Amino acid sequence: MDQKDQSYLSHYNTSDLRKKWWMFKAMSFPVLSTIGPAILEKSIQLGLPVKSLVKSTLFEQFCGGEDLEECLPVVTRLQKMGLHTVLDYGVESDKVADQKDAVVKELKRVIDFTAKNSHVEFGVLKLSALVDDKMLHAVTDQKKLNKPEQKAWDQFEETAMDLFQYAHQKKVRVFVDAEQSWIQGAIDQIAELGMRTFNKERAIVYTTMQMYRHDRLEYLKKMIQEAKNLEYILGVKIVRGAYLEGERDRAFERGYPSPIQKDKASTDKDFDEGLLLCIENIDFVAFCCGSHNQNSCELAATKIKELKLDPKHSHIDFSQLYGMSDFLSILLRDLGFRVSKYLPYGPVEFVVPYLIRRARENSSVTDQTQAELEAIKLELNRRKP
Ligand SMILES: Cc1cc2nc3c(=O)[nH]c(=O)nc-3n(C[C@H](O)[C@H](O)[C@H](O)COP(=O)(O)OP(=O)(O)OC[C@H]3O[C@@H](n4cnc5c(N)ncnc54)[C@H](O)[C@@H]3O)c2cc1C
């Protein structure tokens, strides 16, 4: 696949392109991308007035807006580029302690919006936004719940199932995002229940598997077998995983074996093997390859071609995060695949943890940052009078 074609950038105006260039340039400096997020985190904690700075930089680069309406121009621009959108109301657990009803309402709005807009492919559910982390932790650890805890858990399960039911009724697919390993067991439990209940005729509920965990390939195999046995479609978004440092630090501090693979090569191996397994079992598995890694995407594309599958098969999706790897999204689009950009939105202060992860991730993905920079520079040069 060729990386040199930058014509997709014609959809951006020149000042947006210059801004994009500066953002990627700043993130490619190790000092800035290490210290910057730490300063931002502290500033938000201290209540310093950094919102407008964040909004005109990181937020603009990686988010659609503060509410659904603000996302519309971005959805339209992506549509013009032949790309689809995945809407992610980007609230994270600690921000929403008393706002669960409001979150549920917003998630239903996302499902409605997705149902009405043929270029919006999925809604996203981050289950930690709907229940106390302590509950997710206790269930993951298989602790015996006391009566009030059991009641809270049952209520949470009902809320999640109600959202899945709503999505099912509207024929909208939803991703259940994967989070930290110490709460993931509980999230898996709910996602599995959703899939067994609502994925009989088509995939509505998609769980997420993080292949940087050394136990996930086995889990994927087990779930494929279960889908075959119970006759439902396993929906799965395959990602590498976004919480590497936190996982390793916590395991080290608390003295338990890290759930993370020993090195990047092992993550890549399981990711690729997982993708191939999904493709080989396409009748029972609907998958989304959530990755910016060109080798993995190429591997999947080649296997799909080899098996003579329709690239627009309803069980095949590719997705990259909004603001990242546009060139790869376009390459996949040109190969005939359905490609979406994962578009978080929400009040600036709610999405800061997400923005910090992106700033850190872009500093470590230097090849991609370089590719984006090169493409933008070529396009800016092309526009010179
Ligand atoms: C559509 C989409 C949805 C997503 N949803 C989720 C989600 O629900 N949950 C979630 O956690 N993340 C999610 N992500 C984020 C995703 O995990 C990161 O974007 C991804 O890890 C970046 O990897 P990559 O596949 O793009 O490829 P690369 O850039 O090739 O890989 C980088 C990744 O490899 C892994 N890695 C790096 N170094 C090591 C090492 N030394 N040892 C072991 N592993 C290593 C890490 O996971 C790192 O992020 C999503 C991403 C996309 C595109």
The ligand as an SDF file (V2000), in Angstrom:
LIG
                    3D

 53 58  0  0  0  0  0  0  0  0999 V2000
  -11.1670    2.2080   16.6510 C   0  0  0  0  0  0  0  0  0  0  0  0
  -10.3550    2.0970   17.9030 C   0  0  0  0  0  0  0  0  0  0  0  0
  -10.9600    1.7410   19.0860 C   0  0  0  0  0  0  0  0  0  0  0  0
  -10.2100    1.6210   20.2470 C   0  0  0  0  0  0  0  0  0  0  0  0
  -10.7990    1.1810   21.4000 N   0  0  0  0  0  0  0  0  0  0  0  0
  -10.0270    0.8960   22.4720 C   0  0  0  0  0  0  0  0  0  0  0  0
  -10.5690    0.3000   23.6380 C   0  0  0  0  0  0  0  0  0  0  0  0
  -11.7650    0.0310   23.7220 O   0  0  0  0  0  0  0  0  0  0  0  0
   -9.7340    0.0370   24.6750 N   0  0  0  0  0  0  0  0  0  0  0  0
   -8.3810    0.3090   24.6080 C   0  0  0  0  0  0  0  0  0  0  0  0
   -7.6520    0.0020   25.5750 O   0  0  0  0  0  0  0  0  0  0  0  0
   -7.8480    0.9010   23.5400 N   0  0  0  0  0  0  0  0  0  0  0  0
   -8.6310    1.2020   22.4810 C   0  0  0  0  0  0  0  0  0  0  0  0
   -8.0840    1.7840   21.3690 N   0  0  0  0  0  0  0  0  0  0  0  0
   -6.7410    2.3770   21.4590 C   0  0  0  0  0  0  0  0  0  0  0  0
   -5.7390    1.3700   21.0170 C   0  0  0  0  0  0  0  0  0  0  0  0
   -5.5210    0.4290   22.0270 O   0  0  0  0  0  0  0  0  0  0  0  0
   -4.4420    2.1160   20.6830 C   0  0  0  0  0  0  0  0  0  0  0  0
   -4.7570    3.0620   19.7100 O   0  0  0  0  0  0  0  0  0  0  0  0
   -3.5010    1.1270   20.1460 C   0  0  0  0  0  0  0  0  0  0  0  0
   -2.9570    0.4160   21.2300 O   0  0  0  0  0  0  0  0  0  0  0  0
   -2.4070    1.6920   19.3140 C   0  0  0  0  0  0  0  0  0  0  0  0
   -1.8640    0.5630   18.6630 O   0  0  0  0  0  0  0  0  0  0  0  0
   -1.9760    0.2730   17.1200 P   0  0  0  0  0  0  0  0  0  0  0  0
   -2.7460   -0.9790   16.8790 O   0  0  0  0  0  0  0  0  0  0  0  0
   -2.4830    1.4680   16.4390 O   0  0  0  0  0  0  0  0  0  0  0  0
   -0.5130   -0.1110   16.6680 O   0  0  0  0  0  0  0  0  0  0  0  0
    0.9610    0.1640   17.1380 P   0  0  0  0  0  0  0  0  0  0  0  0
    1.2140    1.6130   17.1160 O   0  0  0  0  0  0  0  0  0  0  0  0
    1.7730   -0.7320   16.3110 O   0  0  0  0  0  0  0  0  0  0  0  0
    1.0550   -0.3720   18.6250 O   0  0  0  0  0  0  0  0  0  0  0  0
    1.1830    0.4150   19.7590 C   0  0  0  0  0  0  0  0  0  0  0  0
    0.6080   -0.4130   20.8850 C   0  0  0  0  0  0  0  0  0  0  0  0
    1.3460   -1.6220   21.0620 O   0  0  0  0  0  0  0  0  0  0  0  0
    1.3400   -1.9910   22.4300 C   0  0  0  0  0  0  0  0  0  0  0  0
    2.7270   -1.9520   22.9240 N   0  0  0  0  0  0  0  0  0  0  0  0
    3.6440   -0.9600   22.7490 C   0  0  0  0  0  0  0  0  0  0  0  0
    4.8040   -1.2550   23.3690 N   0  0  0  0  0  0  0  0  0  0  0  0
    4.6240   -2.4640   23.9570 C   0  0  0  0  0  0  0  0  0  0  0  0
    5.4540   -3.2870   24.7580 C   0  0  0  0  0  0  0  0  0  0  0  0
    6.7060   -2.9260   25.0760 N   0  0  0  0  0  0  0  0  0  0  0  0
    4.9450   -4.4580   25.2070 N   0  0  0  0  0  0  0  0  0  0  0  0
    3.7030   -4.8470   24.8980 C   0  0  0  0  0  0  0  0  0  0  0  0
    2.8550   -4.1000   24.1400 N   0  0  0  0  0  0  0  0  0  0  0  0
    3.3110   -2.9320   23.6690 C   0  0  0  0  0  0  0  0  0  0  0  0
    0.4920   -0.9430   23.1530 C   0  0  0  0  0  0  0  0  0  0  0  0
   -0.8230   -1.4250   23.1990 O   0  0  0  0  0  0  0  0  0  0  0  0
    0.6070    0.2750   22.2400 C   0  0  0  0  0  0  0  0  0  0  0  0
   -0.4760    1.1570   22.3800 O   0  0  0  0  0  0  0  0  0  0  0  0
   -8.8200    1.9040   20.2180 C   0  0  0  0  0  0  0  0  0  0  0  0
   -8.2200    2.2810   19.0130 C   0  0  0  0  0  0  0  0  0  0  0  0
   -8.9590    2.3680   17.8600 C   0  0  0  0  0  0  0  0  0  0  0  0
   -8.2650    2.7450   16.5990 C   0  0  0  0  0  0  0  0  0  0  0  0
  1  2  1  0
  2  3  1  0
  2 52  2  0
  3  4  2  0
  4  5  1  0
  4 50  1  0
  5  6  2  0
  6  7  1  0
  6 13  1  0
  7  8  2  0
  7  9  1  0
  9 10  1  0
 10 11  2  0
 10 12  1  0
 12 13  2  0
 13 14  1  0
 14 15  1  0
 14 50  1  0
 15 16  1  0
 16 17  1  0
 16 18  1  0
 18 19  1  0
 18 20  1  0
 20 21  1  0
 20 22  1  0
 22 23  1  0
 23 24  1  0
 24 25  2  0
 24 26  1  0
 24 27  1  0
 27 28  1  0
 28 29  2  0
 28 30  1  0
 28 31  1  0
 31 32  1  0
 32 33  1  0
 33 34  1  0
 33 48  1  0
 34 35  1  0
 35 36  1  0
 35 46  1  0
 36 37  1  0
 36 45  1  0
 37 38  2  0
 38 39  1  0
 39 40  1  0
 39 45  2  0
 40 41  1  0
 40 42  2  0
 42 43  1  0
 43 44  2  0
 44 45  1  0
 46 47  1  0
 46 48  1  0
 48 49  1  0
 50 51  2  0
 51 52  1  0
 52 53  1  0
M  END
$$$$
